[in-house]
Amino acid sequence: MTGMMHRAGVNHRDCYICHFLLHTDRPVTPEGLKLSVIDLHRAQTRPKITQRWRNKDLAALYFSALDIGLTRRDKLRFLKGYFQQPLRQILAEEGALLAWLEGKAEKLYARKQRYGDAL
């Protein structure tokens, strides 16, 4: 969903996992999965989002998902869905971005540990 938003020229600016609403009004199944993005009041639209805003959204999303028990497989699935490329290509071409995201998420997490939710 984040990849679709970014490819459509929308960056969220508050792209945290809590801003993805999983609809549970009926049983959640792979076929009937319904997910919505909420809290879009700060979102920006443009013909193409800049790398800066893409990276900020991705870092915020990754940081906000650090404590939910993601596996390596979960992360790789996200990357494959987001970039819509084979994993080998993503890991080769986006290695610098992935390292930066890891570092940024760790910094945000450390800050949250010091100051709580008042980021």
Contacts in CASP RR format, 6 or more apart in sequence:
PFRMAT RR
TARGET T0000
AUTHOR 0000-0000-0000
METHOD contacts of the structure
MODEL  1
MTGMMHRAGVNHRDCYICHFLLHTDRPVTPEGLKLSVIDLHRAQTRPKIT
QRWRNKDLAALYFSALDIGLTRRDKLRFLKGYFQQPLRQILAEEGALLAW
LEGKAEKLYARKQRYGDAL
1 20 0 8 1.000
1 35 0 8 1.000
1 37 0 8 1.000
2 12 0 8 1.000
2 15 0 8 1.000
2 57 0 8 1.000
2 58 0 8 1.000
2 61 0 8 1.000
2 82 0 8 1.000
3 81 0 8 1.000
3 82 0 8 1.000
5 11 0 8 1.000
5 12 0 8 1.000
5 37 0 8 1.000
6 49 0 8 1.000
6 54 0 8 1.000
6 57 0 8 1.000
9 45 0 8 1.000
9 46 0 8 1.000
9 47 0 8 1.000
9 48 0 8 1.000
9 49 0 8 1.000
10 43 0 8 1.000
10 44 0 8 1.000
10 45 0 8 1.000
10 49 0 8 1.000
11 43 0 8 1.000
11 44 0 8 1.000
11 49 0 8 1.000
11 53 0 8 1.000
11 54 0 8 1.000
11 56 0 8 1.000
11 57 0 8 1.000
12 19 0 8 1.000
12 37 0 8 1.000
12 40 0 8 1.000
12 42 0 8 1.000
12 43 0 8 1.000
12 57 0 8 1.000
12 60 0 8 1.000
13 42 0 8 1.000
13 43 0 8 1.000
13 44 0 8 1.000
13 53 0 8 1.000
13 56 0 8 1.000
13 57 0 8 1.000
14 39 0 8 1.000
14 42 0 8 1.000
14 60 0 8 1.000
15 56 0 8 1.000
15 57 0 8 1.000
15 58 0 8 1.000
15 60 0 8 1.000
15 61 0 8 1.000
15 64 0 8 1.000
16 60 0 8 1.000
16 61 0 8 1.000
16 63 0 8 1.000
16 64 0 8 1.000
17 61 0 8 1.000
17 64 0 8 1.000
17 65 0 8 1.000
17 68 0 8 1.000
18 64 0 8 1.000
19 37 0 8 1.000
19 38 0 8 1.000
19 39 0 8 1.000
20 35 0 8 1.000
20 36 0 8 1.000
20 37 0 8 1.000
20 38 0 8 1.000
21 35 0 8 1.000
21 36 0 8 1.000
21 37 0 8 1.000
21 38 0 8 1.000
22 28 0 8 1.000
22 33 0 8 1.000
22 34 0 8 1.000
22 35 0 8 1.000
23 34 0 8 1.000
23 35 0 8 1.000
23 36 0 8 1.000
26 32 0 8 1.000
44 53 0 8 1.000
55 97 0 8 1.000
55 100 0 8 1.000
55 101 0 8 1.000
55 104 0 8 1.000
58 82 0 8 1.000
58 97 0 8 1.000
58 101 0 8 1.000
59 100 0 8 1.000
59 101 0 8 1.000
59 104 0 8 1.000
59 105 0 8 1.000
59 108 0 8 1.000
60 108 0 8 1.000
62 101 0 8 1.000
62 102 0 8 1.000
62 104 0 8 1.000
62 105 0 8 1.000
63 104 0 8 1.000
63 105 0 8 1.000
63 108 0 8 1.000
63 109 0 8 1.000
63 112 0 8 1.000
66 105 0 8 1.000
66 109 0 8 1.000
76 87 0 8 1.000
79 87 0 8 1.000
79 90 0 8 1.000
79 94 0 8 1.000
79 98 0 8 1.000
80 86 0 8 1.000
80 87 0 8 1.000
80 90 0 8 1.000
83 90 0 8 1.000
83 94 0 8 1.000
85 93 0 8 1.000
91 98 0 8 1.000
108 119 0 8 1.000
111 119 0 8 1.000
112 119 0 8 1.000
END
